[in-house]
Amino acid sequence: MNTALFLVLGTAFGWVLSRSGATDYDVVQGMFLLTSFQLWGLMGAALVVTAPGLWWLKRHGRTASGAPLQVKPKPRHPGNVVGGILFGIGWSITGMCPGPILVNLGEGKLYALGALAGALLGAALFGMLYERFPAWLRLPALRIGTGDG
Amino acid sequence: MTLILHQLQPYHWALAGVLIGVITLLLLWLGNQRLGISTGFENLCGLVLKTPYFRRSEITSSQAWRLPFLAGLVLGGFLSALTSGGWAPFWDLGMFDRVIGLGPAGKLAWMFAGGLLIGFGTRMAGGCTSGHGIFGIANLERASVESTLAFVTAGIVTSNLIYRVGAP
């Protein structure tokens, strides 16, 4: 039952990413070259809806089925910025952030296979090197991780 | 600006943003999950790799919701193509084809290099556009604001280096 819910929400999310230009190489480059407002506007509009909705849901404190709402904030550490810079370079190179890699595969864009293989290997390397990163990154203990999301 | 996919006219940014926000809120209200896609790479790695990092409860316990969500992302893209002109595999890459112009093998290598940075970088950052950029900022988390500023700035610099400096 819940599996179906997550499948449906993922499908809706993927559909909107596909039809909005968030999975489109040219639209993403337009965002980074500051020649297109499309994705800046999309992010802004998403925040305008999500921020007050989230505030209200947290105040309400319950999910639709009455369970206590779980919103765990992410840990803050220098990896947020260092990793963010690496990710931003990769987003520009591919024209894809993580969700759109998968949506692009669904659309039939074969080059997304390269991005997916790279992303999986990158995540695997990160996990295997986790306890060998320099101390100044102050990554949280392994059982906590850098943040779920 | 039309999309590479079937030269579609994209949704207005305001409509698309509102829909993304509504889905994010439904995921929390109905499913009790905070939106975040990049951990999905670890969920997928965790199916194969059994090192301590990939056996953390945060990874094993989120597979049940995130794997169907990721499958949905692929399905959503598939349905979007299917209903707008038919599904067929293709290599078209818009301005990349006009300016840089690599063939299929070159594109795969280019995307693989970028993908490595995406997988490694998002996991070091603890999130991506969805988990930091949308959910984290909407939840007023400092880590998310800082990370989002970092990846957006790096993207602006890199695209300008590629298209305005490297290959003008």
Interface residues (C-beta under 8 A of the other chain):
Chain A: N2 T3 A4 L5 F6 L7 V8 L9 G10 T11 A12 F13 G14 W15 V16 L17 S18 R19 S20 G21 A22 T23 D24 Y25 D26 V27 Q29 G30 M31 F32 L33 L34 S36 F37 Q38 L39 W40 G41 L42 M43 G44 A45 A46 L47 V48 V49 T50 A51 G53 L54 L57 T63 A64 A67 L69 Q70 V71 K72 P73 K74 P75 R76 H77 G79 N80 V81 V82 G83 G84 I85 L86 F87 G88 I89 G90 W91 S92 I93 T94 G95 M96 C97 P98 G99 I101 L102 V103 N104 L105 G106 E107 G108 K109 L110 Y111 A112 L113 G114 A115 L116 A117 G118 A119 L120 L121 G122 A123 A124 L125 F126 G127 M128 Y130 L137 L139 L142 R143 I144 G145 T146 G147 D148 G149
Chain B: M1 L3 I4 L5 L8 P10 Y11 W13 A14 A16 G17 V18 L19 I20 G21 V22 I23 T24 L25 L26 L27 L28 W29 L30 G31 N32 Q33 R34 L35 G36 I37 S38 T39 G40 F41 E42 L44 C45 L49 T51 P52 Y53 F54 R56 S57 E58 I59 S62 A64 W65 R66 P68 F69 L70 A71 G72 L73 V74 L75 G76 G77 F78 L79 S80 A81 W87 A88 P89 F90 W91 D92 L93 G94 M95 F96 P104 K107 L108 A109 W110 M111 F112 A113 G114 G115 L116 L117 I118 G119 F120 G121 T122 R123 M124 A125 G126 G127 C128 T129 S130 G131 H132 G133 I134 F135 G136 I137 A138 N139 L140 E141 R142 A143 S144 E146 S147 T148 L149 A150 F151 V152 T153 A154 G155 I156 V157 T158 S159 N160 I162 Y163 R164
